[in-house]
Amino acid sequence: MKADRDPAEWMPPLPQAHCRYAGERTTTKLCWGLATDQAEPDALKVCVEACETTIDHYTPAP
């Protein structure tokens, strides 16, 4: 199941969805202060390096 895996183990099947998925996952993790293991940011870094967009700002949740 997708919900049980992080980006090191699962990415959306359509390559054009990878950038959006990486951005939304990163923003959610930062906003809510969620924990991560090293494999997750490593996998997202590889994905994001191929993207044309960046994440500039996030607001931590209250």
C-alpha positions in Angstrom: 0.0 0.0 0.0 1.3 3.5 -1.0 0.5 5.0 2.4 2.8 2.6 4.1 5.9 3.6 2.0 8.0 6.7 1.8 9.5 8.1 -1.5 12.5 5.8 -1.2 10.1 2.9 -1.7 7.2 4.4 -3.8 6.7 7.2 -6.3 3.6 8.0 -8.4 3.5 5.8 -11.4 3.4 8.8 -13.8 6.8 10.5 -14.1 5.1 13.9 -14.6 3.6 13.6 -11.2 6.9 13.2 -9.3 7.7 16.9 -8.9 4.3 17.7 -7.5 4.4 14.7 -5.2 7.9 15.6 -3.9 6.8 19.2 -3.3 3.6 18.3 -1.5 5.3 15.7 0.6 8.2 18.0 1.6 5.8 20.9 2.4 3.6 18.6 4.5 6.6 17.2 6.5 8.0 20.7 7.1 4.6 22.3 8.0 3.7 19.6 10.5 7.3 18.9 11.8 7.0 15.2 10.8 10.0 12.9 11.3 11.8 11.3 8.4 14.6 8.8 8.0 17.6 9.6 5.7 16.3 7.4 2.8 13.3 9.7 2.3 15.1 13.0 1.8 17.8 11.3 -0.3 15.1 9.9 -2.6 13.3 13.3 -2.8 16.5 15.1 -3.6 17.1 12.9 -6.6 13.5 13.6 -7.7 13.6 17.3 -7.1 16.9 17.8 -8.9 15.0 17.0 -12.1 12.2 19.4 -11.4 11.9 23.0 -12.7 10.1 24.3 -9.6 11.2 24.9 -6.0 9.7 25.1 -2.6 10.3 28.7 -1.4 8.2 29.0 1.8 6.1 27.1 4.2 4.2 28.0 7.3 4.5 25.7 10.3 1.2 24.4 11.6 0.0 25.9 14.9 
